[in-house]
């Protein structure tokens, strides 16, 4: 089911200043996307590092961790198995072309967003 933490999305007041800060700590930029008004994904060098996704503060959000995403092998099977235990999902997993991932979101018992990601091979 869950393989590892894939990424942690952090809402920041100044995306570029935070990206520069993380680069100073040794992180490398691996991708920039246009979602959330522009996001920067960074990770430490080496295999299987957790990605930090930074995006600028938007009206409905608070600064800080927006969600933690867990890598799964098969998002549809994972969602089906967890629905059988009573976990509710708003919608089916969907492919997000900007990142090459299939995503699905749900809320933990305290209302925080959790995400499952599955990387899709490009053809």
N, C-alpha and C positions, 0 to 999 in steps of 0.2 A: 504494500500500500504506500506509505510515506517512505521516501528514500533519503531525503535530507532537506535542510533549509535551502531554498533556491534564492530568494531575495527578500530584502526588507525595504519597504517603501517608506521614505521619510519626507514629510512635508516641511519645507524650509521657507524662511522669509526671503533669502537671497540665494537662488540656486547656483549661480556662477561662483559666488564667494565660497559656498560650502563645497562645491566641486573642487575648487582650487585648494581648499583646506585639506580635503581627503587626498588629493594628489600629493600634497606636501607630506602626508603621513605614509606615502608609498603606494596608494591606490592608483590604478590605471583606468582611464575612461575606455569602456568597451562599446558603448552605444549612446547615441542621442536620438530621441524620438520626439514627435510633435504632440503626443497625447499629454493631457493635463497642462496644456499651454507650453509644453516643452519639458522634457525630462532628461536627466543624465544618469546613466548606469555606470557604476564603477566597481572594481573588485581588486583585491590584493593579487599580486602575481602568483602563479602556480595553479595546479589543477584543483577542481572542485571547491573553489572559494565562493563564499556567499557574496551575492551582488547587492550593493546598496543602490537603490533607485531614488534619486532626489527630484522632487518637483516643487514648483513654487506654490505658496499658500494661495488657495482660492477661497471664495466667500464662505462656503459651507464647511470648511475644514479648520482644524486646529493644528498648530505646529506640533511636530513630533511624529511618532510612528503611526503611519496610516494603516499598514497591514504587514503581516509576515506571510510569505508564500512558501509552500512546501512543494518540492518536486515530487511528482507521482509518475508511475510508469504508464498508467492508463486512466485518464481523468474520468471517462464515462463509467468505467467499472468501479472506480473509487467512490464516485458520487452515488452510484446504485447501492453499493455495499453500505455506505453511511446513511443513506435514506432509510434503509432497512432497519437501522438502529434508532431511527427517530430524528436524525439531524435534518433540518430543513434547508433547502437551497432555493434561492429566488428564481433561478433559471438554469437551463442546461449549460454544460461547458461550451465555450465559444472560441473560435480561432481569432487571434488578434495579430494581423499581419505585420504591424510595426515592430513587434518583438519576436515573431516566429513561434509563439506559444499558444497553446490552448489553455484557457483560463476558466476558473469557476470560483465564485465567492460565496461565503456564508458567514454567519455571526456566531461567535462563541457565546457561552452562557452569560457573559457580562456585556455583550453587545459589540465587542471588537470584531473587526473584519479579519477573516482568515481567507487565504487564497490557495488554491491548488494550481500548479502549472505543469504542463506537459510540453516538451519541445517537439515540434513537428518538423520532420525532414522536408526541406524544400526540394521541389522536383525540377 
